[in-house]
Amino acid sequence: MADHPKKIVLAYSGGLDTSVILRWLIDTYGAEVVAFCADLGQGEELAPVEGKAQAGGACAVYIEDLREEFARDFVFPMLRANAVYEGTYLLGTSIARPLIAKRQVEIAAAEGADAVAHGATGKGNDQVRFELTYYALQPDIRVIAPWRLWDLNSRSKLIAYAESRGIPIPVTAEKPYSSDRNLLHISYEGGILEDPWREPYDDMFVLTVSPEQAPDKPEYVEIDYAAGDPVAVNGERLSPAALIERLNVIGGRHGIGRVDLVENRYVGMKSRGVYETPGGTILHVAHRAVESLTLDREVLHLRDGLIPRYAEMVYYGYWFSPERRMLQTAIDEAQRAVTGTARLKLYKGNVILAGRKSVQSLYRTDIATFEEDSVYQQADAEGFIRLNALRLKIRARVEGRQ
């Protein structure tokens, strides 16, 4: 048909779903398909990707190391905002999608492709995150979402299709859940985890030992910050990606960063997810500690009031929206003073603040001390209290006459 795309760039992982999608796109549209896989820290999972994509019929394969860009331009700005979704989730999967989609659109332009495709289902958040980014960066791009189009709506149908086309599929026992890994975290969903009463198997976890099996002796770690970003671990300066990797190892051996959450998806349903975010959890606590010394009270409170809104923007897929950019500008302005060091004690799943210091500190012992000082006039507090109590006294008198 005339309206069929001629070349499609597919966000490809090498798993069953995207392997089937690759062949399905070729069969359905007769188009060339470019397979793109972003290296965001999946490690050994990337080894077979190129071979699988070529065997599946891809006309070209891109496997690009985006770890530093991911950490520097996506994870770190989000950490500067202390973004946490629904009080618990540090947004490890959410923040990866806009970078994948951004690069996918760029490859489409370089390849002269007239469409992009992804393997997200019609029930989840990722379809929204991918497509909002596509349209924000390339408004006229054609988007193909096979899960919303085909009739391969079960795992058995996917496997049958793969076998009929000679697509290699794993022969090992299937994991009773699905997982997604990047530099910041690993997520687990589906399968046995669909029962929110059921505890996850301990052998499911990859980045962390169970707190029960963690060392009996705590470990101290110091993290240096400059203008809101972590720059060194225990005095050693590291690149953004290397710093997160280092803290993943340190935190992982102490069982740091496991989260079990029933969350509200953007599309309207609740979903149970289990996450491992060891390095991100450490950085969240450390960042808060340095902020406590360096941020003005009203700036801190105003920013904290915006955290849920910022986290929603990331979770829903609005990374490239004008509202997120505007809010990021305000946050980054406040972060200019957030320079200092946090010392943390890691022990059996806990991140315990052990100290903080900063040359930009607003904390003054000569003012805060309980000993005698010559700066703060305690008698001044009486007038302060009287003025702030005035409206309360008036209200009490009015209500007392009723």
Number of C-alpha atoms within 10 A of each C-alpha: 6 5 6 12 20 16 22 28 31 28 25 25 24 25 16 16 21 21 25 24 25 29 22 18 20 18 10 11 16 15 17 19 28 28 30 26 24 23 19 23 20 16 11 7 13 16 11 12 21 21 12 20 27 14 14 24 17 22 14 15 20 18 15 12 13 17 19 17 15 24 24 15 12 16 23 21 18 22 21 23 24 23 26 21 20 14 11 13 24 28 24 23 22 21 22 24 21 25 19 22 25 18 18 27 22 16 17 20 15 9 14 13 22 18 22 25 26 25 24 20 16 15 15 15 20 24 20 21 26 27 23 21 24 25 17 16 15 14 10 11 18 16 19 19 18 22 18 15 10 11 10 16 12 8 11 10 12 18 19 13 16 21 13 9 13 12 20 17 16 9 6 6 6 8 10 14 15 13 15 13 21 19 26 27 25 21 21 21 17 15 11 15 21 14 12 14 7 9 10 16 10 10 8 13 17 12 23 25 21 18 18 11 13 19 15 11 10 16 16 16 19 19 25 25 23 16 16 26 20 26 19 19 19 12 12 11 14 15 14 21 21 16 20 24 19 14 21 25 15 20 29 24 23 27 26 30 23 22 14 18 17 15 15 15 16 17 13 10 10 12 17 17 19 19 25 28 28 29 24 26 22 26 25 18 17 27 25 20 22 28 24 17 22 24 21 14 12 9 13 15 11 11 18 15 11 15 18 16 17 25 25 20 20 26 28 19 24 22 25 18 14 11 14 17 13 10 17 17 13 13 22 16 12 21 19 14 22 28 25 25 26 25 21 24 16 25 21 21 22 18 25 16 17 14 14 21 18 19 12 14 19 13 14 9 10 13 14 11 10 8 8 9 13 7 9 13 9 8 8 9 10 9 10 10 10 12 10 10 11 11 11 11 12 11 10 11 11 9 9 8 6 5
